[in-house]
Amino acid sequence: MAETVPAAPAGSKSEQAYALIKARIVEGTYSPGHRLVLARIAGDLGVSVVPIREAIRRLEAEGLVTFERNIGATVAGIDPTEYLYTMQTLSIVEGAATALSSPLLGAADITRARGVNEEMRTCLKDFDPVRFTRLNQEFHSVLFERCPNPHILDLVHRGWNRLASLRSSTFRFVPGRATESVDEHEALLRLIESQAGADAIEKAARLHRSATLDAYLAQSSAADSS
């Protein structure tokens, strides 16, 4: 079991260092395997090594950083098995949440979701996988947040949080999937607008999520065999 490291007081140098390093890991600035040189990071932030060391300990406890003797702290790799299980689970629970939420969505919700999807389409021109992923979550949140079943909704939130902890912007690895994703979003919105049955909406939402996982697995398999 990972060590539990208490959070530093809000606004402290350690907390600031933790937030900055974690943001760089999540955004991909510090990629898996990147060596975290404490003195260099401390120099960037204009602080001593002590708060950097405390921040690294927290990130190690969260599984974002690993520490090896004679090497030091490095950014942990993405566990492909954990990603697989998370995406499989999310495809099921988010599909159900979207279907249950659908009858409760109003015209304003659809307009908002379509607006976010158009931002995603614009984002394709100068592709930024981190921004695209953030917009993707915003789009789906509009569609599933009205789910009346709090237990299913909690599982969806857990799935998204787990993806964030895995630093998973799948679109970074399969950018071609982004265009298909935007088109599938529009198809899903049209199903909801037409008041399609819950089964049809659940299936469309589930297959949309599964298609992203399939693209990632295909890319990983191709990379392993090359």
C-alpha positions in Angstrom: 0.0 0.0 0.0 1.3 3.5 -0.9 2.5 5.7 1.9 0.1 8.4 2.9 1.7 11.8 3.0 -0.2 14.6 4.6 -0.9 17.6 2.4 1.0 20.8 3.1 -0.9 23.9 4.3 -2.6 25.7 1.4 -0.4 28.5 0.0 2.8 27.0 1.4 5.9 26.7 -0.7 5.6 22.9 -0.5 1.9 23.1 -1.7 2.9 25.5 -4.5 5.7 23.1 -5.6 3.4 20.1 -5.5 0.7 21.9 -7.6 3.2 23.0 -10.2 5.1 19.7 -10.6 1.8 17.7 -10.7 0.4 20.1 -13.4 3.6 19.6 -15.5 3.2 15.8 -15.2 -0.5 15.8 -16.1 0.0 18.2 -19.0 2.9 16.0 -20.3 5.6 18.6 -19.8 7.3 16.1 -17.6 6.7 12.9 -19.6 7.0 9.3 -18.2 10.6 8.5 -17.3 11.6 12.2 -17.0 14.1 12.7 -14.2 13.0 15.2 -11.6 16.2 17.0 -10.5 15.3 18.7 -7.3 17.9 21.4 -7.4 16.9 22.4 -10.9 13.2 22.6 -10.0 14.0 24.5 -6.9 15.9 27.0 -9.0 13.0 27.4 -11.4 10.7 28.2 -8.5 13.1 30.2 -6.5 12.8 28.1 -3.4 15.0 25.7 -1.4 15.2 22.0 -2.1 13.2 21.2 1.1 9.7 22.1 -0.3 10.5 20.4 -3.6 11.5 17.2 -1.7 8.2 17.3 0.3 6.2 17.8 -2.9 8.0 14.8 -4.6 7.2 12.6 -1.6 3.5 13.4 -2.0 3.6 12.7 -5.7 5.4 9.4 -5.1 2.6 8.4 -2.6 0.1 9.2 -5.3 1.9 7.0 -7.8 2.9 9.8 -10.1 6.5 9.6 -9.3 8.9 6.7 -8.6 12.2 6.8 -6.7 15.1 4.5 -7.5 18.4 4.2 -5.8 21.3 5.9 -7.7 18.7 7.4 -10.1 16.5 9.5 -8.0 12.9 10.7 -8.7 11.4 10.1 -12.1 7.9 10.5 -13.5 6.1 7.2 -13.4 5.0 5.5 -16.6 1.3 5.0 -17.5 0.1 1.6 -16.5 -1.6 0.2 -19.7 -3.5 -2.4 -17.7 -5.0 0.2 -15.4 -5.9 2.4 -18.3 -7.6 -0.5 -20.0 -9.7 -1.4 -17.0 -10.6 2.3 -16.3 -11.7 2.9 -19.9 -13.7 -0.4 -20.0 -15.5 0.5 -16.8 -16.1 4.1 -17.8 -17.6 3.1 -21.1 -20.3 1.1 -19.2 -21.1 3.5 -16.4 -20.8 6.7 -18.5 -23.0 5.2 -21.2 -25.7 4.4 -18.5 -25.4 7.9 -16.9 -25.8 9.6 -20.3 -28.8 7.5 -21.1 -30.5 8.3 -17.8 -29.5 12.0 -18.0 -30.9 12.4 -21.6 -34.6 13.0 -20.8 -33.6 15.7 -18.3 -31.4 17.7 -20.8 -32.9 20.9 -22.0 -32.3 23.0 -25.1 -29.7 25.1 -23.2 -27.8 22.0 -22.3 -27.7 20.8 -25.9 -26.6 24.3 -27.1 -23.8 24.3 -24.5 -22.6 20.8 -25.5 -22.7 21.7 -29.2 -20.7 24.9 -28.5 -18.0 22.9 -26.7 -17.9 20.4 -29.5 -17.4 23.2 -32.0 -14.5 24.5 -29.9 -13.1 20.9 -30.1 -13.5 21.0 -33.9 -11.6 24.3 -34.0 -8.9 22.8 -31.8 -8.2 20.2 -34.5 -6.7 22.9 -36.7 -3.8 23.5 -34.4 -4.0 20.3 -32.3 -3.4 20.7 -28.6 -4.2 17.2 -27.0 -4.3 18.6 -23.4 -6.9 21.3 -24.3 -8.8 18.9 -26.5 -9.0 16.4 -23.6 -10.2 19.2 -21.2 -12.9 20.2 -23.7 -13.8 16.6 -24.2 -14.5 16.1 -20.5 -16.6 19.4 -20.4 -18.7 18.1 -23.3 -19.4 14.7 -21.7 -20.1 16.4 -18.3 -23.0 18.3 -19.8 -24.5 15.0 -21.0 -24.1 12.9 -17.9 -24.2 15.3 -15.0 -28.0 15.3 -14.8 -28.1 11.6 -14.2 -30.6 11.0 -11.4 -28.8 8.0 -10.0 -26.1 9.3 -7.6 -24.3 6.0 -7.4 -23.8 5.7 -11.1 -22.8 9.3 -11.3 -20.2 8.8 -8.5 -18.7 5.9 -10.5 -18.4 8.1 -13.6 -16.6 10.8 -11.6 -14.3 8.2 -10.1 -13.5 7.0 -13.6 -12.6 10.5 -14.9 -10.5 11.2 -11.8 -8.6 7.9 -12.4 -7.9 8.9 -16.0 -6.6 12.2 -14.7 -4.3 10.4 -12.2 -3.0 8.3 -15.1 -2.2 11.5 -17.0 -4.1 10.0 -19.9 -4.6 12.2 -22.9 -5.3 9.4 -25.3 -5.5 11.9 -28.1 -1.7 12.6 -27.6 -1.0 9.1 -28.8 -3.8 8.7 -31.4 -4.5 12.3 -32.7 -6.4 10.9 -35.7 -9.0 9.7 -33.2 -9.9 13.3 -32.3 -11.7 14.0 -35.6 -13.8 10.9 -35.3 -14.6 11.8 -31.7 -16.0 15.2 -32.6 -18.2 13.7 -35.3 -19.4 11.0 -32.9 -20.3 13.8 -30.4 -22.5 15.4 -32.9 -24.2 12.1 -33.7 -24.8 11.6 -30.0 -26.4 15.0 -29.7 -28.7 14.3 -32.5 -29.9 11.1 -30.9 -30.6 13.0 -27.7 -32.4 15.8 -29.6 -34.6 13.3 -31.4 -35.5 11.8 -28.0 -34.2 8.4 -29.0 -34.6 5.5 -26.6 -32.4 5.0 -23.7 -30.9 1.8 -25.2 -29.8 3.6 -28.4 -28.3 6.5 -26.4 -26.5 4.2 -24.0 -25.1 2.1 -26.8 -23.9 5.2 -28.8 -22.2 6.6 -25.7 -20.6 3.3 -24.8 -19.3 2.6 -28.3 -17.9 6.1 -28.5 -15.8 5.5 -25.4 -14.8 2.0 -26.5 -13.7 3.3 -29.9 -11.1 5.6 -28.2 -9.8 2.7 -26.2 -9.6 0.5 -29.3 -7.6 3.2 -31.1 -5.2 3.4 -28.2 -4.8 -0.4 -28.0 -4.2 -0.6 -31.7 -1.5 2.1 -31.6 0.2 0.4 -28.6 0.2 -2.9 -30.3 1.7 -1.4 -33.4 4.4 0.3 -31.4 5.3 -2.9 -29.5 5.6 -4.9 -32.8 7.8 -2.3 -34.5 
